[in-house]
Amino acid sequence: MSEIAEARAVHEGNESPYLQGNFAPVRKETTATALEVTGTIPGHLDGRYLKIGPNPLGDPDPERYEWFLGAGMVHGLRIRDGHAEWYRNRWVRSGEVARALGERPRRGPQLGGFDFAANTNVIGLGDRTFAITEGGARPQELSQELETIGPSDFCGTLRGGYTAHPKRDPATGDLHAVSYSPFHGNRVQYTVTGVDGRVRRAVDIPMRTGTMMHDFSLTERHVIIYDLPVVLDLSMLARARAGRAAGALLTRVAAAHPLPGPLERAAMRASSRGRSPSRLPYRWDPAHRPRVGVMPRDGGPAHLRWYDVEPCYVYHPLNAYEDGERIVLEVARHEKVFVRGAADPIVAPPTLDRWTIDRAAGSVKEERLDDRGQEFPRVDERLVGRRHRYGYTVGGLTAESTAPQALIKHDLRRGTSETVAFGAGREPGEFVFVPSCGDAAEDDGVVMGFVYDAASDRSDLVLLDAASLETVATVHLPVRVPHGFHGNWVPAAG
């Protein structure tokens, strides 16, 4: 049996793997203070470590549950003066979630996207905090204590949804984004949002069809767009054959034509009164020719140039940078995803690869950096779009299990790596790097992330010295943090 066939066999069971083990949702919100700490938290850390992920309310149908669609829950830990002051977890209050919890839905702008409990990333922008996702959903603003303030349209400047993966330019603090929506036809939108929280540049980019564009890359001068073979398929929302046929026709129309403005605005306003979708309408399409696009940051569609790559999917690039006329991309490469739609988000273990775009030759050189299963790549955020040396991934992913087993630190200059295992039954999530000061060296600081302990059914926030990978401190939580998606260190404002 091939690796992909073995992985399919795992996913085709009646019980979703994303409702088991530490992927399973937690059932209540918790506030804990005076947290126990082993070791010493560096005194320069002043801020919040935030993470978010799907955490469905109630008991979803295990045969139909799709990981990407669970209601979002944000987890946070406040650190200051060498102490862990509090831990909190809170559901993100979309209209549907608020009603399910017996609360009145939060009011706020309605045209920033469709109402959905954002579950994919949580970021700081100025002194504000946002839970974000993709696919045309609106951002949700959170308080410093992670309570949902309400939906946001970035001060009236965002229309029709945002991405889950904005990139912050280290030089300016601006957030760059490439966003898609099933209601926007065959186009994606590149935006630049200033530190004042307002979109100041928006460029519509036509595509061949509606695609799921989970992430993108940014260099000092260019935006890199991934046009890969996961495409819109509205027929997946229907069960009956006649419904699927109608869905296929609707897909052809929707993939080529945006929803008319008045209809989209009406649908966005009404979405907070409805229910979230039960399926994500995207699938793997082997006939879709994969390619990456390079566009100048100050350019538009007329300046976009495409380069073919081998069939694959990239949820998350590690980083990108310019090397003369070449552009270097380092990515977590999946051979296939979404073979049965969103029920197959990870079909086989992804690898760490490097793609070098030779703009003069019009070609892409693809090479394997590490063939171990790994995902959630992170880099020193001060080097986004710049040449970097170190990167961090979560490793140990196999065809039989998507539960992470180790943290991998890559030295991309030397072509070497170091692996940190946290002990039997201990599973790490995504780790982020925090420098010891603004001008510290690239591995002068800590990397931090949640680690789940199966024996106690609880999680810890583990801080490692980035240079030695020795444990600096462990903050012990009274609850577990499920394996969700992404998070960030958000420094205290001012």
C-alpha positions in Angstrom: 0.0 0.0 0.0 1.4 3.4 -1.0 2.0 6.1 1.6 -1.0 8.1 0.3 -3.2 5.1 0.3 -2.3 4.3 3.9 -3.0 7.9 4.8 -6.4 7.7 3.1 -7.2 4.5 5.0 -6.7 6.4 8.2 -8.9 9.3 7.2 -11.7 7.2 5.8 -12.6 5.8 9.3 -15.9 6.8 10.8 -14.2 8.9 13.5 -12.5 12.1 12.3 -8.9 12.1 13.5 -9.4 15.8 14.2 -11.9 15.0 17.0 -9.5 12.6 18.8 -6.6 13.0 21.2 -5.4 16.6 21.5 -7.2 17.6 18.4 -10.5 17.1 20.3 -12.2 20.3 21.5 -12.2 21.5 25.1 -15.6 22.0 26.6 -15.4 25.1 28.7 -13.7 28.5 29.0 -11.1 28.9 31.7 -9.4 31.7 33.5 -6.4 30.8 35.6 -4.0 33.1 37.5 -0.8 32.6 39.6 0.4 29.9 37.2 3.1 27.6 38.3 6.5 28.1 36.5 9.5 25.8 36.4 12.7 27.6 35.5 13.0 31.3 34.9 11.0 33.4 32.4 13.3 36.0 30.8 12.5 39.4 32.3 12.4 41.2 28.9 9.3 39.3 27.9 6.3 41.6 28.3 3.2 40.6 26.3 0.9 37.8 25.4 1.4 34.5 23.7 -1.7 33.9 21.7 -2.9 30.8 19.8 -6.1 29.9 18.1 -7.7 26.9 16.5 -11.0 25.1 15.7 -13.0 24.1 18.8 -16.6 23.1 17.9 -19.4 23.6 20.3 -21.5 20.5 21.0 -20.9 17.2 19.4 -20.2 17.5 15.6 -21.0 14.6 13.3 -17.7 12.6 13.3 -18.4 11.4 9.7 -18.8 14.9 8.3 -16.7 17.1 10.6 -14.1 19.2 8.8 -11.3 20.5 10.9 -11.1 23.9 9.1 -14.8 24.7 10.0 -14.8 24.3 13.8 -15.8 27.3 15.8 -12.7 29.3 16.8 -11.2 29.3 20.3 -8.4 31.6 21.2 -5.9 30.8 24.0 -3.6 33.3 25.7 -1.0 33.6 28.3 0.1 37.0 29.7 3.8 37.3 30.7 5.3 40.2 32.5 8.3 40.8 34.8 9.3 37.2 34.8 5.8 36.0 35.8 2.9 34.2 34.0 0.0 36.4 35.2 -2.9 34.6 33.6 -4.1 32.0 31.1 -7.5 32.4 29.3 -9.3 30.6 26.6 -12.4 32.0 24.9 -14.6 31.1 22.0 -14.7 33.8 19.3 -18.2 35.1 19.3 -19.5 35.0 15.8 -23.3 35.4 15.7 -23.9 31.7 15.7 -21.5 31.0 18.6 -22.9 33.8 20.7 -26.4 32.4 20.2 -25.3 28.9 21.0 -23.8 30.2 24.3 -27.1 32.0 25.1 -25.6 35.5 24.5 -26.6 38.4 22.3 -24.5 38.6 19.2 -21.9 41.4 19.1 -22.7 44.3 17.0 -20.3 45.9 14.6 -19.5 46.5 10.9 -21.0 43.9 8.6 -19.3 44.4 5.3 -15.8 43.3 6.3 -16.7 39.7 5.3 -19.1 36.9 6.2 -19.8 36.1 9.8 -17.7 33.1 10.9 -16.0 32.3 14.2 -12.5 33.0 13.1 -10.3 30.0 13.9 -7.0 30.2 12.0 -4.7 33.0 13.3 -4.6 35.7 16.0 -2.5 38.8 15.5 -1.8 42.2 17.0 -2.1 45.4 15.0 -1.1 48.5 16.9 -2.8 48.2 20.2 -5.6 46.0 18.8 -6.0 42.2 18.6 -7.7 40.3 15.8 -8.8 36.8 15.2 -8.7 36.0 11.5 -9.5 33.3 9.0 -9.9 33.1 5.2 -12.4 32.4 2.5 -14.3 35.7 2.7 -14.8 35.8 6.5 -14.6 39.0 8.5 -12.0 39.6 11.2 -13.1 39.6 14.8 -11.6 42.1 17.2 -10.7 40.9 20.7 -10.0 42.7 23.9 -6.6 42.4 25.7 -8.3 39.7 27.8 -9.5 37.8 24.7 -13.2 38.7 24.9 -14.8 39.3 21.6 -15.5 43.0 20.9 -17.1 42.4 17.6 -16.6 42.1 13.8 -14.2 44.5 12.1 -13.8 46.0 8.7 -10.5 47.8 9.5 -12.1 51.2 10.0 -14.4 50.9 7.0 -11.6 50.1 4.6 -11.9 46.2 4.3 -14.6 44.7 2.0 -15.5 41.1 1.6 -13.0 39.2 3.9 -9.4 38.9 4.8 -6.6 36.3 4.8 -5.5 34.1 7.7 -1.9 34.8 6.9 -0.9 38.5 6.6 2.8 39.3 6.5 4.2 42.2 8.5 6.9 44.2 6.7 9.7 44.5 9.3 10.7 47.9 7.9 7.3 49.6 8.0 5.0 47.5 10.2 2.4 47.4 7.4 0.4 44.2 7.0 0.5 42.7 3.5 -2.2 40.2 2.6 -3.5 38.1 -0.3 -7.2 37.2 0.3 -9.7 35.0 -1.6 -13.4 34.3 -1.3 -15.7 31.8 -3.1 -17.9 34.8 -3.8 -15.3 36.8 -5.6 -15.1 34.7 -8.8 -11.7 34.2 -10.4 -9.9 36.9 -8.5 -7.9 37.4 -5.3 -7.0 40.7 -3.7 -3.7 42.0 -2.5 -3.9 44.6 0.2 -1.6 46.7 2.4 -2.9 47.7 5.8 -1.0 50.4 7.8 -0.2 50.3 11.5 -3.3 52.6 11.9 -5.5 49.6 11.0 -6.7 51.0 7.6 -6.3 49.4 4.2 -4.4 51.9 2.1 -3.8 49.8 -1.0 -6.0 47.2 -2.7 -5.2 45.4 -6.0 -7.6 42.8 -7.6 -5.7 40.0 -9.3 -7.5 37.9 -11.9 -6.9 34.1 -11.8 -7.9 31.3 -14.1 -10.6 30.0 -11.7 -11.6 30.2 -8.0 -8.8 28.7 -6.0 -8.1 28.2 -2.3 -5.1 30.4 -1.6 -4.3 29.7 2.1 -1.0 31.7 2.2 1.4 33.7 0.1 5.0 35.0 0.3 6.5 38.4 0.6 10.0 39.7 -0.3 11.4 43.2 0.0 10.1 44.1 -3.5 7.7 41.4 -4.6 4.5 39.5 -3.7 4.5 35.8 -4.4 1.2 34.1 -5.2 0.5 30.4 -5.1 -1.9 29.2 -7.7 -2.1 25.5 -6.8 -4.6 22.7 -7.5 -7.2 23.2 -4.8 -10.2 24.7 -6.6 -13.8 25.8 -5.9 -16.4 23.0 -6.2 -19.8 24.0 -4.9 -21.2 20.5 -5.9 -19.5 19.2 -2.8 -22.2 20.9 -0.7 -24.9 18.7 -2.3 -25.5 15.0 -1.6 -28.0 14.0 -4.3 -26.8 13.5 -7.8 -29.2 16.1 -9.2 -27.9 18.6 -6.6 -24.3 17.8 -7.5 -25.0 18.4 -11.2 -26.6 21.8 -10.3 -23.6 22.5 -8.0 -21.2 21.8 -10.9 -23.0 24.3 -13.1 -23.1 26.8 -10.2 -19.3 26.3 -9.7 -18.5 27.2 -13.3 -20.5 30.4 -12.9 -19.2 31.3 -9.4 -15.5 30.5 -10.3 -15.6 33.0 -13.2 -17.9 35.7 -11.9 -18.0 37.5 -8.6 -21.3 37.7 -6.7 -22.8 41.1 -7.6 -22.1 43.7 -5.1 -25.6 44.3 -3.8 -26.1 40.5 -3.3 -22.8 40.1 -1.6 -23.5 43.0 0.8 -27.0 41.5 1.6 -25.5 38.1 2.2 -22.8 39.5 4.5 -25.4 41.4 6.5 -27.6 38.3 6.8 -24.7 35.9 7.6 -24.7 36.7 11.3 -28.3 35.4 11.6 -27.5 32.1 9.8 -25.4 29.1 10.3 -21.8 28.5 9.3 -21.2 26.1 6.4 -20.9 22.4 7.2 -18.5 21.8 4.3 -15.7 23.8 2.7 -16.4 23.8 -1.0 -12.9 23.1 -2.3 -11.2 20.0 -3.7 -8.0 18.8 -5.3 -8.1 19.1 -9.1 -5.2 17.3 -10.9 -6.1 19.1 -14.1 -5.3 22.5 -12.6 -1.8 23.5 -13.7 0.2 24.6 -10.6 2.2 27.8 -10.8 3.6 30.6 -8.7 3.2 34.3 -9.6 5.6 37.1 -8.9 4.3 40.7 -8.8 6.1 43.9 -7.8 4.7 45.2 -4.5 4.0 48.5 -6.2 2.7 46.9 -9.4 -0.6 45.3 -10.6 -1.9 42.4 -12.7 -0.1 43.7 -15.8 3.2 43.2 -14.0 2.5 39.7 -12.8 4.6 36.9 -14.2 3.9 33.2 -13.7 6.2 30.2 -13.3 5.2 26.6 -13.5 5.9 24.2 -10.6 5.3 20.5 -10.0 1.9 19.5 -8.7 1.6 20.0 -5.0 0.0 22.2 -2.4 1.5 24.7 0.0 -0.4 25.7 3.1 2.6 27.5 4.7 5.8 28.9 3.3 8.7 29.4 5.8 10.0 32.6 4.2 11.0 34.1 0.9 13.8 36.5 -0.2 15.6 37.9 -3.2 19.0 36.8 -4.4 19.8 39.1 -7.3 17.4 38.3 -10.1 16.4 35.1 -8.3 13.7 34.7 -5.7 14.1 31.9 -3.1 11.0 30.3 -1.5 11.2 27.8 1.3 7.9 25.9 1.8 6.2 23.0 3.6 5.3 21.0 0.5 2.3 18.6 0.4 2.1 16.1 -2.5 -1.7 16.3 -2.4 -4.4 17.7 -0.2 -8.2 17.8 -0.3 -8.6 14.6 -2.3 -12.0 14.2 -0.7 -12.4 17.9 0.0 -11.6 19.3 3.4 -11.9 15.9 5.0 -8.4 15.3 3.6 -6.5 18.4 4.8 -3.3 16.4 5.1 -3.1 13.3 2.9 0.6 12.5 3.3 3.4 14.0 5.4 4.6 17.3 4.0 8.3 18.0 3.5 10.5 21.1 3.7 11.5 22.2 0.1 13.2 25.1 -1.6 12.0 26.6 -4.8 14.4 29.0 -6.6 12.7 31.2 -9.2 15.1 32.2 -12.0 13.3 35.2 -13.5 15.8 35.6 -16.3 15.4 31.9 -17.4 11.7 31.8 -16.6 12.1 28.6 -14.6 11.9 27.2 -11.1 14.4 24.9 -9.5 12.8 22.6 -6.9 14.9 20.8 -4.3 14.2 18.9 -1.1 15.7 20.3 2.1 14.3 17.7 4.5 12.2 14.7 3.8 10.8 14.3 7.3 7.1 15.0 7.8 6.8 18.6 9.1 4.6 21.6 9.0 3.9 25.0 10.7 7.2 26.6 9.6 8.2 29.8 11.3 11.0 32.3 11.0 12.3 35.3 12.9 9.6 37.8 12.1 12.2 40.6 11.8 13.4 38.8 8.7 10.1 38.2 6.8 11.0 38.8 3.2 14.7 38.9 3.9 17.4 36.4 3.7 17.3 34.3 6.9 19.4 31.5 8.4 17.1 29.7 10.9 13.7 28.3 10.7 11.5 26.2 13.0 9.0 23.5 12.1 6.8 21.0 13.9 8.0 17.5 13.0 7.2 13.9 13.4 4.1 13.9 11.1 3.6 10.5 9.5 1.1 8.8 7.2 -0.5 7.2 10.2 -0.7 10.2 12.5 -0.9 14.0 12.2 0.0 14.3 15.9 3.3 16.3 16.1 6.2 14.7 17.9 9.1 17.2 17.9 10.4 20.7 17.2 12.9 21.0 14.4 15.3 23.9 14.1 16.8 24.3 10.6 20.1 26.0 9.9 19.5 26.9 6.2 22.9 28.3 5.8 24.7 25.1 6.8 22.0 22.7 5.7 21.8 21.1 9.1 19.0 20.7 11.7 18.5 20.0 15.4 15.5 18.2 16.9 13.9 18.7 20.3 11.7 15.9 21.6 9.7 16.7 24.8 9.3 13.2 26.2 7.0 10.3 25.9 3.4 11.3 25.2 4.3 15.0 24.9 3.2 16.7 21.6 4.3 20.2 20.6 2.4 22.7 18.6 3.7 25.6 16.5 6.6 27.4 18.1 7.4 31.1 17.5 10.7 33.0 18.0 11.0 36.1 20.2 14.3 38.0 20.2 15.9 39.1 23.4 15.9 42.7 22.1 15.2 44.6 18.9 18.7 44.3 17.4 19.5 40.8 18.8 21.1 38.2 16.6 18.8 35.8 14.7 18.8 33.1 17.4 19.4 35.3 20.4 16.1 34.9 22.2 13.6 32.2 22.9 11.2 30.0 21.0 7.9 29.3 22.7 4.9 27.1 22.1 2.4 24.9 23.8 3.2 21.3 24.5 0.5 18.8 25.3 1.1 16.0 27.9 -1.1 13.0 27.4 -0.4 11.5 30.8 -1.9 14.6 32.7 -4.2 15.7 29.8 -2.8 19.2 30.3 -0.6 21.6 28.4 2.5 23.7 29.2 3.9 26.8 27.6 7.5 25.8 27.0 10.3 28.4 26.4 13.5 27.2 24.8 16.8 29.1 24.4 16.8 29.6 20.6 20.6 29.1 20.4 21.0 26.0 22.6 17.4 24.6 22.5 17.7 24.1 26.2 14.5 24.6 28.2 14.5 28.1 29.9 11.1 27.9 31.5 7.9 25.9 31.6 4.5 27.5 32.5 2.1 24.8 33.7 -1.5 25.2 32.7 -4.5 23.6 34.5 -6.1 22.6 31.2 -5.0 21.4 27.8 -4.6 23.5 24.6 -5.8 21.5 21.6 -3.6 21.2 18.5 -5.0 24.2 16.6 -3.5 26.4 14.0 -1.5 29.5 14.5 -0.5 32.0 17.1 1.9 34.9 17.8 3.8 36.7 20.5 2.1 40.1 20.8 4.3 42.5 22.8 2.6 44.9 25.2 1.7 48.2 23.6 3.9 51.2 24.4 
